[in-house]
């Protein structure tokens, strides 16, 4: 049998790679139930749990993916359009090729199941030792209080780790050097050249010792599921979880749609949007309303409705407290959801919440002194700031001069304010208040004119190109001047002198939204220079379609000092490493949602009561014989499915269409 004592010592003394990770989870599960996994397949089965990693010995000593040069470890998620939601890693242990596949089943509560399938193929005949090491350090690691082996499985703080093969194990207790136990279980496989051998294991989540862990009844829905069944259920579940799909000659388009949809859904907590699992433990309004919109665009009206109804009475949400863009964002979220579900009765029910937001913006544009609004969701350090409760300063030119992101990006804020009024007029009409509807519509037009006169000439804040026309709809009557200002900014900041993409290194959601607006404002090819770059196959071997935010710093800026309410020393072990991580937070789902919204408008846009098809299709899709289209895509006019075929002469033909009457083929000239 292999030297397990040596393996446990190696596993204890190492750490996770800490450079990047993705989340596997269910939209309705508890926050703690999210599985974090890294290149190579090491994972933590829930937040602040242990780390579980595969180790191999082909006769040259124990090794694991985290010890390999990162360039030699390939890592992908959803391998092809329509594929199963599986994180797949490929690497080598000497003459043995390793394929590690990891999937997840979840649901309400905290009873997730992670299943792994390891396929091993040797170049020459050999005997291979395989082991699972269980330690405190993992992609979302925390102090491990109890670890035991019962002859068939580990129990790690209640979680059950089952190897679906005969194995021997060693568990070493905490001692003077190590403050928690660690263990490894190993099996030996004889390999023949070119003949694949498979090992499967699974991890049943549990959170023994956590608050209420012994009080919440278990459904047991995954308790008897083996790994092979888990993979089949994960594939079936994903087909149902994402009703709307897109396709194009470039398969990266469909991949981006599916991967971004997964990352949004996986991070959600009990059905509510989260822009990042755990490290953003609240509905951050500015980001969250874009996720709500994306949920509707992918056909998940059930989740969008849940989020919209949670948001309706909550005017301000997010760690920075009451910010000036909030009223418009809330109105947009409610009206956009009502439009795409065509539920005017529901919109009428939301009118009191929408009216309050409109009045807040009206107070802001009439303010002659700062308005203070204490907000319960402020980050703690803002409580020590004299501006932490400030909503706005005195108005300027009849426009709000308000706080947002620690400064006053007035163009962004007032475009959202204009949206509050214009969309509020629609809600008032749905509620039968025609007088208020007319008043708000007239005021919205006035605000549009004021923005064009006083703010559009100073266009240039990075937030300015992410607000109009998408998502606010502001400045519709000043389209030409907006397009001119946007084009000048975009070509100077987002493209280099040769017209090549300048990637946004930190705030990736900005680039996605800017590319979206480039497409909407007629700069389709230039918009696709950036959008194509964002969804392109990355230069390195890691390709999971996840986007990050900010510089690496701390331990992913996790809240509450990075520990759960447990014994002293329960602080997290692992997570992102500030010295090596690609970003500070990831996956960051404001970006995921922006990518979904941008791609959707390339296929379908609502224009004057008709659907415009293909208005954002780049030239690369328009070669003879190419096809692109959508399946079951929601719109404000009803669900649509279609295929556009590019004929031999380059003209578009609507080969297949099911949806609202009288569509327009609107491909760019």
C-alpha positions as CSV (number, residue, x, y, z in Angstrom):
1,X,0.0,0.0,0.0
2,X,1.3,3.6,-0.7
3,X,2.9,5.6,2.0
4,X,-0.1,7.5,3.3
5,X,1.8,9.2,6.1
6,X,4.1,10.8,3.6
7,X,1.0,11.9,1.5
8,X,-0.8,13.4,4.5
9,X,2.4,15.3,5.4
10,X,2.7,16.7,1.9
11,X,-1.0,17.6,1.7
12,X,-0.9,19.3,5.1
13,X,2.2,21.4,4.3
14,X,0.9,22.7,0.9
15,X,-1.9,25.0,-0.1
16,X,-4.4,25.5,-2.8
17,X,-3.2,27.3,-5.9
18,X,-5.3,30.4,-4.9
19,X,-5.1,32.0,-8.4
20,X,-8.7,31.6,-9.6
21,X,-11.8,29.5,-8.9
22,X,-15.4,29.0,-10.0
23,X,-18.5,28.2,-8.0
24,X,-20.7,25.2,-8.4
25,X,-24.1,25.7,-6.8
26,X,-27.9,25.8,-7.1
27,X,-29.8,29.0,-7.4
28,X,-32.0,28.2,-4.4
29,X,-29.3,26.8,-2.1
30,X,-28.0,28.5,1.1
31,X,-24.8,30.6,0.7
32,X,-22.8,28.1,2.7
33,X,-23.6,25.3,0.3
34,X,-21.6,26.6,-2.7
35,X,-18.7,24.5,-3.9
36,X,-15.6,26.3,-4.9
37,X,-13.2,24.6,-7.2
38,X,-9.9,25.4,-8.9
39,X,-7.9,24.2,-11.9
40,X,-7.1,20.5,-11.3
41,X,-10.3,19.7,-9.6
42,X,-9.5,20.4,-5.9
43,X,-12.6,21.7,-4.2
44,X,-14.2,22.8,-0.9
45,X,-17.6,21.2,-0.5
46,X,-19.2,24.4,0.9
47,X,-17.9,27.6,2.3
48,X,-15.3,27.4,5.1
49,X,-15.2,23.6,4.9
50,X,-12.2,21.4,4.1
51,X,-10.2,20.9,1.0
52,X,-10.5,17.7,-1.1
53,X,-7.8,17.0,-3.7
54,X,-6.7,14.2,-5.9
55,X,-3.1,13.0,-5.5
56,X,-1.3,10.4,-7.7
57,X,1.9,8.4,-7.6
58,X,3.0,6.6,-10.7
59,X,6.3,5.5,-9.1
60,X,8.0,8.9,-8.8
61,X,6.3,10.1,-5.6
62,X,3.1,11.8,-4.8
63,X,1.9,14.8,-6.8
64,X,-1.2,16.8,-7.4
65,X,-2.5,19.3,-10.0
66,X,-1.7,22.3,-7.7
67,X,2.0,21.3,-7.9
68,X,2.2,21.3,-11.6
69,X,3.1,24.3,-13.7
70,X,-0.2,26.0,-14.4
71,X,0.5,26.0,-18.2
72,X,0.3,22.2,-18.0
73,X,-3.1,22.0,-16.3
74,X,-6.0,22.6,-18.7
75,X,-9.3,23.6,-17.1
76,X,-12.7,24.3,-18.7
77,X,-16.3,24.5,-17.7
78,X,-19.2,23.4,-20.1
79,X,-16.9,22.1,-22.7
80,X,-19.1,22.8,-25.7
81,X,-22.5,24.5,-26.4
82,X,-25.3,22.5,-25.0
83,X,-22.8,20.5,-22.8
84,X,-23.2,19.5,-19.2
85,X,-22.2,21.8,-16.4
86,X,-19.0,20.0,-15.6
87,X,-15.6,21.5,-14.5
88,X,-13.0,19.5,-16.4
89,X,-9.2,19.4,-15.7
90,X,-6.6,17.7,-17.8
91,X,-3.0,17.2,-16.7
92,X,-0.3,14.5,-16.6
93,X,1.3,12.4,-13.8
94,X,4.4,11.1,-15.6
95,X,3.2,8.8,-18.4
96,X,-0.4,8.9,-17.2
97,X,-2.9,11.3,-18.7
98,X,-5.5,12.5,-16.1
99,X,-9.0,13.8,-16.9
100,X,-10.8,15.0,-13.7
101,X,-14.5,16.0,-14.1
102,X,-16.5,17.6,-11.3
103,X,-20.3,18.3,-11.2
104,X,-22.8,19.4,-8.6
105,X,-26.3,18.7,-7.5
106,X,-28.1,21.2,-5.2
107,X,-31.4,22.6,-4.2
108,X,-33.0,24.4,-1.3
109,X,-31.0,24.4,1.9
110,X,-27.5,23.1,2.4
111,X,-27.4,19.5,1.1
112,X,-25.3,19.8,-2.0
113,X,-23.6,16.9,-3.6
114,X,-20.3,17.1,-5.6
115,X,-19.4,14.1,-7.9
116,X,-16.1,13.5,-9.5
117,X,-15.0,11.2,-12.3
118,X,-11.3,10.6,-12.9
119,X,-10.2,9.0,-16.1
120,X,-6.6,7.7,-16.3
121,X,-4.8,6.5,-19.4
122,X,-1.2,5.3,-19.4
123,X,1.3,5.4,-22.2
124,X,2.9,2.2,-20.9
125,X,1.9,-0.4,-18.4
126,X,2.2,0.8,-14.8
127,X,0.7,0.6,-11.4
128,X,-0.8,3.9,-10.3
129,X,-1.7,4.9,-6.7
130,X,-4.6,7.3,-6.4
131,X,-5.6,9.1,-3.2
132,X,-8.0,11.7,-1.9
133,X,-6.4,14.0,0.6
134,X,-8.7,15.8,3.1
135,X,-7.2,18.9,4.8
136,X,-8.2,22.2,6.2
137,X,-6.7,24.1,3.2
138,X,-8.9,24.2,0.1
139,X,-10.4,26.7,-2.4
140,X,-12.9,27.8,0.3
141,X,-11.1,26.1,3.2
142,X,-11.7,26.5,6.9
143,X,-10.5,24.8,10.1
144,X,-11.4,21.2,10.1
145,X,-12.7,20.1,13.6
146,X,-13.4,16.4,13.1
147,X,-12.3,13.8,10.5
148,X,-12.9,10.0,10.6
149,X,-12.7,7.0,8.3
150,X,-15.3,4.2,8.6
151,X,-13.8,1.8,6.1
152,X,-15.7,3.2,3.1
153,X,-15.8,7.0,3.5
154,X,-14.5,10.0,5.4
155,X,-16.7,12.1,7.6
156,X,-15.3,15.6,7.7
157,X,-17.3,17.9,10.0
158,X,-20.4,16.0,9.0
159,X,-19.7,15.9,5.2
160,X,-19.4,12.4,3.8
161,X,-16.6,11.8,1.2
162,X,-17.1,8.5,-0.5
163,X,-14.6,6.8,-2.8
164,X,-16.4,4.4,-5.1
165,X,-13.6,1.8,-4.9
166,X,-11.9,-0.3,-2.2
167,X,-9.5,2.0,-0.4
168,X,-7.3,2.2,2.7
169,X,-7.1,5.4,4.7
170,X,-5.0,7.1,7.3
171,X,-6.3,9.9,9.6
172,X,-3.8,12.0,11.6
173,X,-5.2,14.0,14.5
174,X,-4.4,17.6,15.4
175,X,-1.1,17.9,17.3
176,X,1.4,20.5,18.6
177,X,2.2,21.5,15.0
178,X,-1.1,21.1,13.2
179,X,-4.3,22.5,14.8
180,X,-6.7,20.2,13.0
181,X,-6.8,16.7,11.6
182,X,-6.0,15.6,8.1
183,X,-6.3,12.3,6.2
184,X,-5.9,10.5,2.9
185,X,-7.6,7.4,1.4
186,X,-5.8,5.5,-1.4
187,X,-6.4,2.8,-3.9
188,X,-4.1,1.2,-6.5
189,X,-5.0,0.6,-10.1
190,X,-3.0,-1.4,-12.7
191,X,-3.0,0.4,-16.0
192,X,-2.5,-1.0,-19.5
193,X,-1.3,1.1,-22.4
194,X,-4.1,3.1,-23.9
195,X,-6.8,1.5,-21.8
196,X,-8.7,4.0,-19.7
197,X,-9.4,3.3,-16.1
198,X,-12.0,5.3,-14.1
199,X,-12.3,6.2,-10.4
200,X,-15.3,8.0,-9.1
201,X,-15.9,9.7,-5.8
202,X,-18.5,12.0,-4.3
203,X,-19.0,14.5,-1.5
204,X,-22.3,14.8,0.4
205,X,-22.3,18.2,2.0
206,X,-23.0,18.8,5.7
207,X,-22.1,21.5,8.2
208,X,-21.9,19.9,11.6
209,X,-21.1,22.4,14.3
210,X,-22.6,25.3,12.4
211,X,-25.5,27.3,13.8
212,X,-28.8,25.4,13.4
213,X,-27.1,22.5,11.5
214,X,-28.8,20.1,13.9
215,X,-32.2,21.8,13.8
216,X,-32.9,22.0,10.0
217,X,-34.5,18.7,8.7
218,X,-32.6,17.1,5.9
219,X,-34.6,16.2,2.7
220,X,-32.0,13.5,1.9
221,X,-32.6,14.2,-1.8
222,X,-29.0,13.4,-2.8
223,X,-28.0,11.0,0.0
224,X,-28.3,7.8,-2.1
225,X,-27.1,9.2,-5.4
226,X,-23.9,7.7,-6.8
227,X,-21.4,9.7,-9.0
228,X,-22.6,8.3,-12.3
229,X,-26.2,9.2,-11.5
230,X,-25.1,12.6,-10.3
231,X,-23.5,13.4,-13.7
232,X,-26.7,12.4,-15.5
233,X,-28.9,14.4,-13.2
234,X,-26.7,17.4,-13.5
235,X,-26.9,17.3,-17.3
236,X,-30.7,16.9,-17.3
237,X,-31.1,19.6,-14.7
238,X,-29.1,22.1,-16.7
239,X,-31.2,21.6,-19.8
240,X,-34.2,22.7,-17.7
241,X,-32.4,25.4,-15.7
242,X,-31.6,27.4,-18.9
243,X,-34.7,27.6,-21.1
244,X,-33.4,30.2,-23.6
245,X,-30.4,29.3,-25.8
246,X,-28.6,31.1,-28.7
247,X,-26.4,29.8,-31.5
248,X,-24.0,31.4,-34.0
249,X,-21.2,30.3,-36.4
250,X,-18.8,31.1,-33.6
251,X,-19.5,28.5,-30.9
252,X,-18.0,30.9,-28.3
253,X,-21.2,32.9,-28.4
254,X,-23.4,30.0,-27.2
255,X,-20.7,29.0,-24.7
256,X,-20.5,32.5,-23.2
257,X,-24.3,32.6,-22.9
258,X,-24.4,29.2,-21.1
259,X,-21.4,29.8,-18.9
260,X,-22.4,33.3,-17.8
261,X,-25.9,31.9,-17.1
262,X,-24.4,29.2,-14.9
263,X,-22.2,31.6,-13.0
264,X,-25.2,33.9,-12.2
265,X,-27.4,31.0,-11.1
266,X,-24.7,29.2,-9.1
267,X,-23.9,32.2,-6.9
268,X,-27.6,33.0,-6.0
269,X,-28.6,32.6,-2.4
270,X,-32.1,31.1,-1.7
271,X,-33.2,32.4,-5.1
272,X,-31.9,36.0,-4.8
273,X,-29.1,37.5,-7.0
274,X,-25.6,37.7,-5.7
275,X,-22.9,39.3,-7.8
276,X,-20.4,37.1,-6.0
277,X,-21.0,34.0,-3.9
278,X,-20.3,34.8,-0.2
279,X,-18.1,37.8,-0.6
280,X,-21.1,39.9,-1.7
281,X,-23.7,38.6,0.9
282,X,-26.4,41.0,-0.1
283,X,-28.4,42.3,-3.0
284,X,-26.1,45.0,-4.3
285,X,-28.6,47.1,-6.2
286,X,-26.5,48.6,-9.1
287,X,-25.2,45.2,-10.0
288,X,-28.1,43.1,-9.0
289,X,-30.7,44.7,-11.2
290,X,-28.6,43.8,-14.3
291,X,-28.7,40.2,-13.0
292,X,-32.5,40.4,-12.6
293,X,-32.7,41.6,-16.2
294,X,-30.4,38.7,-17.4
295,X,-32.5,36.2,-15.5
296,X,-35.6,37.3,-17.5
297,X,-33.6,37.2,-20.7
298,X,-32.5,33.6,-20.2
299,X,-36.1,32.6,-19.4
300,X,-35.9,32.4,-15.6
301,X,-38.9,34.6,-14.9
302,X,-39.5,32.6,-11.7
303,X,-36.2,33.8,-10.2
304,X,-36.5,37.3,-11.6
305,X,-40.0,37.6,-10.0
306,X,-38.6,36.4,-6.7
307,X,-35.9,39.0,-6.8
308,X,-38.1,41.8,-8.1
309,X,-40.7,41.3,-5.3
310,X,-37.9,41.2,-2.7
311,X,-36.5,44.5,-4.1
312,X,-39.8,46.3,-4.5
313,X,-40.1,47.7,-1.0
314,X,-36.3,48.2,-0.6
315,X,-35.3,51.5,-2.1
316,X,-31.6,51.3,-1.3
317,X,-29.5,48.2,-1.2
318,X,-25.7,47.7,-1.3
319,X,-22.7,48.2,0.8
320,X,-22.3,51.9,0.0
321,X,-25.7,52.8,1.4
322,X,-28.1,55.2,-0.2
323,X,-26.7,56.2,-3.6
324,X,-28.2,58.5,-6.2
325,X,-28.6,55.9,-8.9
326,X,-30.8,53.7,-6.8
327,X,-34.3,55.1,-7.5
328,X,-33.9,54.7,-11.2
329,X,-32.4,51.2,-10.9
330,X,-35.3,50.0,-8.8
331,X,-37.9,51.4,-11.1
332,X,-36.1,49.8,-14.1
333,X,-36.0,46.4,-12.5
334,X,-39.7,46.3,-11.7
335,X,-40.9,47.8,-15.1
336,X,-38.5,45.7,-17.2
337,X,-39.7,42.5,-15.5
338,X,-43.4,43.5,-16.0
339,X,-42.7,44.2,-19.7
340,X,-41.1,40.9,-20.5
341,X,-43.7,38.9,-18.5
342,X,-46.4,41.1,-20.0
343,X,-48.0,41.3,-16.5
344,X,-49.5,44.7,-16.2
345,X,-51.6,43.7,-13.2
346,X,-48.4,42.9,-11.3
347,X,-46.9,46.2,-12.5
348,X,-50.0,48.1,-11.1
349,X,-49.3,46.4,-7.7
350,X,-45.8,47.8,-7.8
351,X,-46.9,51.3,-8.4
352,X,-46.7,52.5,-4.7
353,X,-43.0,51.3,-4.6
354,X,-42.3,52.9,-8.0
355,X,-44.0,56.2,-7.0
356,X,-41.8,56.5,-3.9
357,X,-38.7,56.1,-6.0
358,X,-39.8,58.7,-8.5
359,X,-40.5,61.1,-5.6
360,X,-37.0,60.5,-4.2
361,X,-35.4,61.5,-7.5
362,X,-37.7,64.6,-7.6
363,X,-36.4,65.5,-4.1
364,X,-32.8,65.2,-5.4
365,X,-33.3,67.5,-8.4
366,X,-34.9,70.1,-6.1
367,X,-32.4,69.8,-3.2
368,X,-30.8,73.0,-2.0
369,X,-28.8,71.2,0.7
370,X,-27.5,67.7,1.3
371,X,-30.1,65.0,1.8
372,X,-29.1,62.3,4.3
373,X,-30.6,58.8,4.2
374,X,-29.2,56.2,6.6
375,X,-29.1,52.8,5.1
376,X,-29.0,49.5,6.9
377,X,-26.7,47.8,4.4
378,X,-23.7,50.1,4.6
379,X,-20.3,48.5,5.0
380,X,-19.0,49.0,8.5
381,X,-16.3,51.5,7.5
382,X,-18.8,53.8,6.0
383,X,-20.4,54.3,9.4
384,X,-17.2,56.2,10.3
385,X,-17.5,58.5,7.3
386,X,-19.3,61.9,7.4
387,X,-20.6,61.0,3.9
388,X,-21.8,57.6,4.7
389,X,-25.5,58.6,5.0
390,X,-25.4,61.3,2.2
391,X,-27.7,60.6,-0.7
392,X,-27.0,63.8,-2.6
393,X,-25.7,67.4,-2.4
394,X,-27.5,70.5,-3.6
395,X,-28.9,70.1,-7.1
396,X,-27.1,71.7,-10.1
397,X,-29.0,72.9,-13.2
398,X,-32.1,71.1,-12.0
399,X,-30.3,67.8,-11.9
400,X,-29.2,65.5,-9.1
401,X,-25.7,66.0,-7.8
402,X,-25.5,62.8,-5.9
403,X,-23.2,60.3,-4.2
404,X,-22.3,57.0,-6.0
405,X,-19.1,55.0,-5.9
406,X,-17.5,57.6,-3.6
407,X,-17.9,60.5,-6.1
408,X,-20.6,62.2,-8.2
409,X,-20.9,60.7,-11.7
410,X,-23.8,63.0,-12.5
411,X,-24.4,61.8,-16.0
412,X,-24.8,58.2,-14.9
413,X,-27.0,59.1,-11.9
414,X,-29.3,61.4,-13.9
415,X,-29.8,59.0,-16.7
416,X,-31.1,56.6,-14.1
417,X,-33.2,59.4,-12.8
418,X,-34.7,60.0,-16.2
419,X,-35.4,56.3,-16.4
420,X,-37.2,56.4,-13.1
421,X,-39.6,59.1,-14.4
422,X,-40.1,57.7,-17.9
423,X,-40.7,54.2,-16.7
424,X,-42.6,55.4,-13.7
425,X,-45.0,57.0,-16.2
426,X,-45.6,53.6,-17.6
427,X,-46.3,52.1,-14.2
428,X,-48.7,54.9,-13.3
429,X,-50.6,54.2,-16.5
430,X,-50.8,50.5,-15.6
431,X,-52.2,51.6,-12.2
432,X,-54.8,53.8,-13.8
433,X,-53.3,57.1,-12.7
434,X,-53.3,58.9,-16.1
435,X,-52.7,62.3,-14.6
436,X,-49.5,61.2,-12.8
437,X,-48.4,59.3,-15.9
438,X,-48.6,62.4,-18.0
439,X,-46.8,64.5,-15.4
440,X,-43.9,62.0,-15.0
441,X,-43.5,61.6,-18.8
442,X,-43.3,65.4,-19.2
443,X,-40.8,65.7,-16.4
444,X,-38.7,62.8,-17.9
445,X,-38.5,64.8,-21.2
446,X,-37.4,67.9,-19.3
447,X,-34.7,65.9,-17.5
448,X,-33.5,64.4,-20.9
449,X,-33.1,68.0,-22.2
450,X,-31.2,69.1,-19.1
451,X,-28.8,66.1,-19.3
452,X,-28.2,66.9,-23.0
453,X,-27.5,70.5,-22.2
454,X,-25.5,70.4,-19.0
455,X,-24.0,66.9,-18.7
456,X,-23.5,65.4,-22.2
457,X,-20.8,68.0,-23.1
458,X,-18.7,66.7,-20.2
459,X,-19.2,63.1,-21.2
460,X,-16.1,61.0,-20.1
461,X,-16.5,59.3,-16.8
462,X,-16.0,55.5,-17.2
463,X,-19.6,55.1,-16.1
464,X,-21.0,57.4,-18.7
465,X,-20.8,54.9,-21.6
466,X,-22.4,52.1,-19.5
467,X,-25.8,53.9,-18.9
468,X,-27.2,55.0,-22.3
469,X,-28.9,53.8,-24.3
470,X,-28.5,50.6,-22.3
471,X,-29.9,50.1,-19.8
472,X,-31.5,53.4,-18.9
473,X,-33.0,54.3,-22.3
474,X,-32.1,57.9,-21.6
475,X,-31.4,60.5,-24.3
476,X,-33.5,58.8,-26.9
477,X,-34.3,62.2,-28.3
478,X,-30.6,63.1,-28.5
479,X,-29.4,60.0,-30.2
480,X,-27.0,61.6,-32.7
481,X,-25.2,63.7,-30.1
482,X,-25.0,60.7,-27.7
483,X,-23.7,58.5,-30.5
484,X,-21.0,61.1,-31.4
485,X,-19.8,61.5,-27.8
486,X,-19.9,57.8,-27.2
487,X,-17.9,57.0,-30.3
488,X,-15.2,59.5,-29.5
489,X,-14.8,58.1,-26.0
490,X,-14.9,54.5,-27.1
491,X,-12.4,54.8,-29.8
492,X,-10.0,56.7,-27.5
493,X,-10.4,54.6,-24.4
494,X,-11.6,51.1,-25.4
495,X,-9.6,50.8,-28.7
496,X,-6.0,51.5,-29.6
497,X,-4.9,53.6,-32.6
498,X,-5.1,50.5,-34.8
499,X,-8.6,49.7,-33.7
500,X,-7.6,46.8,-31.5
501,X,-9.2,46.0,-28.1
502,X,-7.9,47.6,-24.9
503,X,-9.1,45.1,-22.3
504,X,-10.5,46.4,-19.1
505,X,-8.2,44.9,-16.4
506,X,-10.3,45.6,-13.3
507,X,-13.9,46.5,-13.8
508,X,-14.8,44.0,-16.4
509,X,-18.5,44.8,-16.3
510,X,-17.7,48.3,-17.6
511,X,-16.2,46.8,-20.8
512,X,-19.1,44.5,-21.4
513,X,-21.7,47.3,-21.0
514,X,-19.6,49.6,-23.2
515,X,-19.4,47.0,-26.0
516,X,-23.2,46.6,-25.6
517,X,-23.8,50.3,-26.1
518,X,-21.3,50.4,-29.1
519,X,-23.5,47.8,-30.8
520,X,-26.7,49.6,-30.0
521,X,-25.3,52.9,-31.2
522,X,-24.4,51.5,-34.6
523,X,-20.7,50.7,-33.9
524,X,-21.3,47.0,-34.4
525,X,-17.9,45.9,-35.5
526,X,-16.1,48.0,-32.9
527,X,-18.4,46.8,-30.3
528,X,-17.6,43.2,-31.3
529,X,-13.9,44.0,-31.1
530,X,-14.4,44.1,-27.4
531,X,-17.2,41.7,-27.0
532,X,-15.4,39.1,-29.1
533,X,-12.3,39.6,-27.1
534,X,-14.2,39.0,-23.8
535,X,-15.7,35.7,-25.0
536,X,-12.7,34.5,-27.0
537,X,-10.7,31.5,-26.0
538,X,-8.2,32.8,-23.4
539,X,-4.5,32.7,-24.1
540,X,-3.8,30.3,-21.2
541,X,-5.1,26.8,-20.5
542,X,-8.0,27.9,-18.2
543,X,-11.3,28.5,-20.0
544,X,-14.3,28.6,-17.7
545,X,-16.0,31.8,-18.9
546,X,-15.8,33.6,-15.6
547,X,-15.0,37.2,-15.1
548,X,-13.3,39.0,-12.2
549,X,-13.4,42.3,-10.5
550,X,-10.6,44.4,-9.1
551,X,-7.1,43.7,-8.0
552,X,-6.2,40.8,-5.8
553,X,-6.3,41.9,-2.2
554,X,-6.8,40.3,1.1
555,X,-8.7,37.0,1.0
556,X,-11.2,37.9,-1.7
557,X,-12.5,40.8,0.5
558,X,-14.7,38.3,2.3
559,X,-16.9,39.9,5.0
560,X,-16.9,39.3,8.7
561,X,-13.2,38.7,9.1
562,X,-13.3,35.5,6.9
563,X,-14.7,33.2,9.6
564,X,-17.9,31.6,10.4
565,X,-19.3,31.7,14.0
566,X,-17.3,28.9,15.4
567,X,-14.4,28.3,17.7
568,X,-11.4,30.5,17.8
569,X,-9.1,29.7,14.9
570,X,-11.9,28.9,12.5
571,X,-10.7,31.5,10.1
572,X,-10.7,30.6,6.4
573,X,-7.7,28.7,5.0
574,X,-7.2,29.0,1.3
575,X,-9.4,31.2,-1.0
576,X,-7.6,33.5,-3.5
577,X,-4.0,34.3,-2.8
578,X,-3.3,38.0,-3.0
579,X,0.1,37.3,-4.4
580,X,-1.1,35.2,-7.3
581,X,-4.8,35.7,-7.9
582,X,-6.1,37.1,-11.2
583,X,-8.7,39.4,-9.5
584,X,-10.0,40.4,-6.1
585,X,-13.5,38.8,-6.6
586,X,-14.6,36.1,-9.0
587,X,-16.8,35.0,-10.6
588,X,-18.2,38.5,-10.7
589,X,-21.7,38.3,-12.0
590,X,-22.4,41.9,-12.9
591,X,-20.1,41.1,-15.8
592,X,-21.8,37.7,-16.5
593,X,-25.2,39.5,-16.7
594,X,-23.8,42.3,-18.9
595,X,-22.5,39.7,-21.4
596,X,-25.8,38.0,-21.5
597,X,-27.7,41.3,-22.1
598,X,-25.3,42.3,-24.8
599,X,-25.5,39.0,-26.6
600,X,-29.2,39.0,-26.4
601,X,-29.5,42.4,-28.2
602,X,-27.3,41.1,-31.0
603,X,-30.0,38.6,-31.8
604,X,-33.2,40.3,-30.9
605,X,-34.3,43.9,-30.0
606,X,-37.8,45.3,-29.5
607,X,-38.4,48.3,-31.8
608,X,-41.7,50.1,-32.0
609,X,-43.9,47.0,-31.3
610,X,-41.9,44.7,-33.6
611,X,-39.0,42.4,-33.1
612,X,-35.7,43.4,-34.9
613,X,-33.7,40.3,-35.6
614,X,-29.9,40.2,-36.0
615,X,-29.3,43.9,-35.5
616,X,-26.0,43.3,-33.7
617,X,-24.7,40.4,-35.9
618,X,-21.1,41.0,-36.7
619,X,-19.7,40.5,-40.2
620,X,-18.0,37.3,-39.1
621,X,-21.5,35.7,-38.8
622,X,-22.6,36.8,-42.3
623,X,-20.7,34.4,-44.6
624,X,-22.5,32.3,-47.2
625,X,-24.2,29.3,-45.6
626,X,-23.8,30.5,-42.0
627,X,-26.7,30.2,-39.6
628,X,-27.5,31.9,-36.3
629,X,-30.5,32.3,-34.1
630,X,-32.2,31.6,-30.8
631,X,-34.4,29.1,-29.1
632,X,-37.3,30.0,-26.7
633,X,-35.9,33.5,-26.1
634,X,-38.2,35.8,-24.1
635,X,-39.1,39.3,-25.4
636,X,-41.5,42.0,-24.4
637,X,-43.7,40.9,-27.2
638,X,-43.6,37.1,-26.5
639,X,-41.2,34.2,-26.8
640,X,-39.3,33.8,-30.1
641,X,-37.3,31.1,-31.9
642,X,-35.7,31.6,-35.2
643,X,-32.9,30.7,-37.6
644,X,-31.3,33.2,-40.0
645,X,-29.5,31.7,-43.0
646,X,-27.0,33.8,-45.0
647,X,-27.5,33.1,-48.6
648,X,-24.8,32.7,-51.3
649,X,-25.1,36.3,-52.2
650,X,-24.7,37.4,-48.6
651,X,-28.3,38.3,-48.1
652,X,-30.1,37.1,-44.9
653,X,-33.0,34.7,-45.1
654,X,-35.4,33.9,-42.3
655,X,-35.2,30.2,-42.6
656,X,-37.3,29.4,-39.5
657,X,-39.5,31.6,-37.3
658,X,-41.9,31.1,-34.4
659,X,-42.8,34.2,-32.4
660,X,-44.6,37.5,-32.5
661,X,-45.9,38.6,-35.9
662,X,-44.2,40.8,-38.4
663,X,-40.5,40.6,-37.4
664,X,-37.8,42.7,-39.1
665,X,-34.6,41.4,-40.5
666,X,-32.3,44.2,-39.2
667,X,-28.8,43.0,-39.9
668,X,-26.2,45.8,-40.1
669,X,-25.4,47.1,-43.6
